[in-house]
Amino acid sequence: MGPGALILGPSSIGAGTLIDAFVVVGYLTRSSLMSLRSLNINATKLLEEGDKLSRGAKIGRNCLIRTGSVIYEGCEIDDEVEVGHNVLIRENTITGRSTVIGSGTIIEGQCRIGRNVSIQSNAFLPLLTVIEDDVFIGPRAVITNDKYPKSRRIVPTVVKRRAILGANATIIAGVTVGEEAVVAAGAVVTKDVKPGKVVAGVPAKEVGDVADYKAKKKAYEGVKGD
C-alpha cells in the first residue's frame, strides 16, 4: 500500500492488488459525512470516527488502483481491474472483472459496469448508468441521467454489450445504445441506437452498419507505416 493511502471500514483488498499513494478505499457517503460535521473533534479523532462509520468497499485480486483515486463505501471491484490516477467511483457501484478505468474518470453512485470494459480518461458516468460487458468508452465521453435538469426524475442510461462510444460522445438520459452499436466521436445521441448500427452527428443519425465499421477497421489495421 502506497504512502498516504486510507482503507476505511471493513474494506477487503484481494491478494496481489496494488493500492497506490493517496488512494482512499471506503470513503464515506454524504449522509455519513454530514453526521460527522457537527462533531467538535480533531483530525485524528475524525478519521477514527469515519473508519467506524464506513461500510467499506471490496476490491478483488490483482487489481491496480493508481495514485489519488477515491472509491466510496459499498463499491465492489472485481478481479484484475485497473484504475487510473484521480478516478472517482461513488457508492454502491459494481465493476466487473478485467475492466480498465482511465485517469480522471468520474463514476457516480449505483452504476453497474460489466467485464472487460475499457473506459478512457476523463469520461463521466452518472448515477444509475449500466454498462454491459466488452464496451469501449472513449476519452471525455459523457453520459447523462436527467433530460430536463434540474428535475426530480433521474433515469438510467444503458450501453449494451460490445458497443463503442467515441471520444467526446454525449449520450442523453434514458437512451439505450444497442449491442455492438458504434457512436462516432463528438456525436450527441438523443434516442435509442439500434443494435449493430453506426450513428454520427448532432443530433446523431444512422450512417451505416457495424459490418462497414469492422471492414474499415480491418483495412486500417492492415496499413503498414513507412
Secondary structure, 3 states (H helix, E strand, C coil): CCCCCEECCCCEECCCCEECCCCEEEECCHHHHHHHHCCCCCHHHHHHHHHHHCCCCEECCCCEECCCCEEECCCEECCCCEECCCCEECCCCEECCCCEECCCCEECCCCEECCCCEECCCCEECCCCEECCCCEECCCCEECCCCCCCCCCCCCCEECCCCEECCCCEECCCCEECCCCEECCCCEECCCECCCEEEECCCCEEEEEHHHHHHHHHHHHCCCCC
